[in-house]
Amino acid sequence: MIRTLSTAPCRAVGAAHSTLLKGTTTRHLHSTYDVAVVGGGIVGLATARELILRHPSLSFILLEKEKELAAHQSGHNSGVIHSGLYYTPGSLKARLCVRGATLAYEYCDKKGLPYKRCGKLIVAVEQEEIPRLKALYERGMKNKVRDLSIIDAKGIREREPYCRGIMALDSPYTGIVDWRMVALRYSADFEDAGGTVVTEYEVNDISMAKESPPGSTEGLKYPIAVHDNKGNEVRCRYVVTCGGLYSDRLSQISGCNPEPRIVPFRGEYLILKPEKRYLVKGNIYPVPDPRFPFLGVHFTPRMDGSVWLGPNAVLAFKREGYKAYDFNIRDFADALSFKGLQKLVMRNITYGVGEMYRGLFIGEQVKILQKYIPELSSNDVIRGPTGVRAQALDRHGNLVDDFVFDGGVGDVGSKVLHVRNAPSPAATSSLAIAEMIVDEVENRFDL
């Protein structure tokens, strides 16, 4: 028996999560498919959708280990639609984000999914930040980010009355959306086109089948056997994995190199109390500091009207550890024994200790936020949600920002494509990333 999640009842555009998740049933499935996609996050769902739209005559199945889809990174993020201004001009990351943002807005319009194009200010509060801000503007212009402009202190107050700064980069094309709702709509598209979504299927082996499935007369047309930890088996011709926080471990099943390694970083948010939401209208971000590996805390309005502040970035002791005391011995040992993480920590020891300290003491986090909104106080915030980021690291302690595709060794490796890293921001870029992944699938496999 295989548990399958049906999103078929979701026909009304803009349906709430409760509607999207109705219809969970258990039933027998036929066990052979042309392609199996492993991973029900936003990248896996977008990829499955793109595959079936391009190849409607083939059979596809998506396998997800959780009871629900988009349960981790896709459902624990800031909800921002990024415009693409941060990234090196001409880079794949820049192209994917710019195209991805355009596709995301078009998709939401087509499907009737709600979003808000509330804009973003990247605010300089120190004179030394102005050269970096201007360089960021030039980068954004080269990336063809829409409607960018530099504004002065007066312009900042006009856009954000309670924000203080000496200069800012105004990106009105930046928006917000509920990315989990978008991911579930991708799943609905996939099922509407004939795809099968199966939940509670935790893949623990991908191997060459030794014989045909019981009752099959097709020989070894489906040579790959994908097993879960309950003894279920799905046969297919090809496999694509989009494993997120477990992408490195999935890839090692077919003999891939253990690097790049996924190291989990937990981001902890604060939430503005409802009576203080008037302080923030749109996204307010700091000027990135190249000395540090992560962006820094920012102000993010949400689709439900709440305002998130943060996040920090601290090592998570469990790959899906959303609480400070969540712990998994294997995940913890894997992270600490990895030389890449050791080197990253040693280069950023002061920054890392500061992040942990600010995570413990709300007042210290608020001090950073007060640089942008002086009226904010510790009494105006409460602790909020957390997310865990799957950060790919190489052995030298460098953050891996590019696509990493892999297959493995032997006959299995020739029929598997592992997406070991998808460039951030993966949610914004998801439809563009899916196009690239499917291009790679078509290049590697004889569909």
MOTALIN-V604876 format. One record per helix or strand of 3 or more residues. SS is the DSSP state (alpha for helix, beta for strand). FROM is the first residue (numbers start at 1). TO is the last residue. If there is no record, write none. Layout:
# MOTALIN-V604876
SS,FROM,TO
SS,FROM,TO
This chain:
# MOTALIN-V604876
beta,2,5
alpha,17,20
beta,24,27
beta,32,38
alpha,42,54
beta,60,63
alpha,73,75
alpha,92,111
beta,120,124
alpha,127,142
beta,148,152
alpha,153,159
beta,167,171
beta,175,177
alpha,179,192
beta,196,198
beta,203,208
beta,224,228
beta,233,241
alpha,244,252
beta,261,272
alpha,274,279
beta,283,286
beta,298,301
beta,307,310
alpha,329,337
alpha,339,347
alpha,349,360
alpha,362,369
alpha,378,380
beta,381,393
beta,404,406
alpha,410,413
beta,416,421
alpha,430,444
